[in-house]
Structures are given as C-alpha cells and as structure tokens.
Amino acid sequence: MHAPLIYRGEDLDVNLKCHLLVENIISVELKAVDSITPIFEAQLMTYMKLLKSPKGLMFNFNCLNIVHEGKRSFVNEYYKNLKP
C-alpha cells in the first residue's frame, strides 16, 4: 500500500510502501534479515504514522521460530483512540 507523505499541504512524490494494511488498523511489515535493527522499527513506525494505523506488526522470516523470535508488535499515539 502506498503511504502518502504530505508536507505543508504538498503531496510529496515519494515511494513509501507498507507491505500490508489490515482494516486500516494494523500495518504489517515483512522482513527476511539477520536481525531487526532500529531503522526497521523506525520504518514501520513511520508507516503507522502516515497511514494513521494504531498498531503495527513486523515479521522476520529469517529465524528458526517466527512466533518467538521473528515477530514484534508496536503501538503509537493513535492506539488510545481505539474503541474496546
């Protein structure tokens, strides 16, 4: 999904693409890397902010056990607006 970037009213032509956006709530980023670095976390948090999604999931497929090692969850300031 294309993530729009608007700065001072101008739509900037950038190529930011979130892998999946589920129900406009969960941004999903897929990786196959040796380790998740802070830049990957910042990338997902940026997509979450641009798409106004309160939750984010990152999956790293380059691990032995994706449930225990390869999954991370994130929330941002939009999370508090979710209805229970």
Secondary structure, 3 states (H helix, E strand, C coil): CECCEEECCEEECCCCECCEEECCCEEEEEECCCCCCHHHHHHHHHHHHHHCCCEEEEEECCCCCCCCCCEEEEECHHHHHCCC
